[in-house]
């Protein structure tokens, strides 16, 4: 059951991140790590692995959507 819980947490964080980026928000790794109660390294991995196919980019330590 722990796996399902982790999967739901990851899915929730990824959809929240994409939604906010789509709304025009500029997001920092630190802010997201605090919001989702996880490490900055985990959030960075999410951007590098799970969100790499989306039109997002980093500018001045903030992530944005093209």
C-alpha positions as a Markdown table, in Angstrom:
| # | Residue | x | y | z |
|---|---|---|---|---|
| 1 | Unk | 0.0 | 0.0 | 0.0 |
| 2 | Unk | 2.9 | 2.3 | 0.6 |
| 3 | Unk | 3.7 | 2.2 | -3.1 |
| 4 | Unk | 0.3 | 3.4 | -4.1 |
| 5 | Unk | 0.5 | 6.3 | -1.6 |
| 6 | Unk | 3.9 | 7.3 | -3.0 |
| 7 | Unk | 2.5 | 7.1 | -6.5 |
| 8 | Unk | -0.4 | 9.3 | -5.6 |
| 9 | Unk | 1.9 | 11.9 | -4.0 |
| 10 | Unk | 4.1 | 12.0 | -7.0 |
| 11 | Unk | 1.2 | 12.3 | -9.4 |
| 12 | Unk | -0.4 | 15.1 | -7.3 |
| 13 | Unk | 2.9 | 17.1 | -7.2 |
| 14 | Unk | 3.5 | 16.7 | -10.9 |
| 15 | Unk | 0.0 | 17.8 | -11.9 |
| 16 | Unk | 0.2 | 20.7 | -9.5 |
| 17 | Unk | 3.5 | 21.8 | -10.9 |
| 18 | Unk | 2.3 | 21.5 | -14.5 |
| 19 | Unk | -0.9 | 23.4 | -13.7 |
| 20 | Unk | 0.9 | 26.2 | -12.1 |
| 21 | Unk | 3.4 | 26.5 | -14.9 |
| 22 | Unk | 0.6 | 26.5 | -17.4 |
| 23 | Unk | -1.0 | 29.3 | -15.5 |
| 24 | Unk | 2.2 | 31.4 | -16.0 |
| 25 | Unk | 3.7 | 30.9 | -12.6 |
| 26 | Unk | 7.5 | 30.9 | -12.2 |
| 27 | Unk | 8.4 | 28.2 | -9.7 |
| 28 | Unk | 11.5 | 27.7 | -7.6 |
| 29 | Unk | 12.8 | 24.3 | -6.5 |
| 30 | Unk | 13.1 | 25.5 | -2.9 |
| 31 | Unk | 9.4 | 26.7 | -2.9 |
| 32 | Unk | 8.2 | 23.4 | -4.4 |
| 33 | Unk | 10.2 | 21.3 | -2.0 |
| 34 | Unk | 8.7 | 23.1 | 1.0 |
| 35 | Unk | 5.2 | 22.9 | -0.5 |
| 36 | Unk | 5.3 | 19.2 | -1.1 |
| 37 | Unk | 7.4 | 18.5 | 2.1 |
| 38 | Unk | 10.2 | 16.8 | 0.1 |
| 39 | Unk | 13.8 | 17.5 | -0.7 |
| 40 | Unk | 15.0 | 20.0 | -3.4 |
| 41 | Unk | 16.8 | 17.0 | -5.0 |
| 42 | Unk | 13.5 | 15.2 | -5.4 |
| 43 | Unk | 11.9 | 18.2 | -7.1 |
| 44 | Unk | 14.9 | 18.7 | -9.3 |
| 45 | Unk | 14.7 | 15.0 | -10.3 |
| 46 | Unk | 11.0 | 15.5 | -11.1 |
| 47 | Unk | 11.9 | 18.3 | -13.5 |
| 48 | Unk | 14.8 | 16.4 | -15.1 |
| 49 | Unk | 13.1 | 13.0 | -15.5 |
| 50 | Unk | 9.3 | 13.3 | -15.3 |
| 51 | Unk | 8.7 | 16.7 | -16.8 |
| 52 | Unk | 11.5 | 16.7 | -19.4 |
| 53 | Unk | 9.0 | 16.2 | -22.3 |
| 54 | Unk | 7.1 | 19.4 | -21.5 |
| 55 | Unk | 8.1 | 22.8 | -22.9 |
| 56 | Unk | 9.6 | 24.1 | -19.7 |
| 57 | Unk | 12.8 | 25.9 | -19.0 |
| 58 | Unk | 14.8 | 27.4 | -16.1 |
| 59 | Unk | 15.6 | 31.1 | -15.9 |
| 60 | Unk | 17.2 | 32.7 | -12.9 |
| 61 | Unk | 16.5 | 29.7 | -10.6 |
| 62 | Unk | 12.8 | 29.7 | -11.6 |
| 63 | Unk | 11.1 | 27.2 | -13.8 |
| 64 | Unk | 8.7 | 28.5 | -16.4 |
| 65 | Unk | 6.6 | 27.1 | -19.3 |
| 66 | Unk | 7.2 | 28.3 | -22.9 |
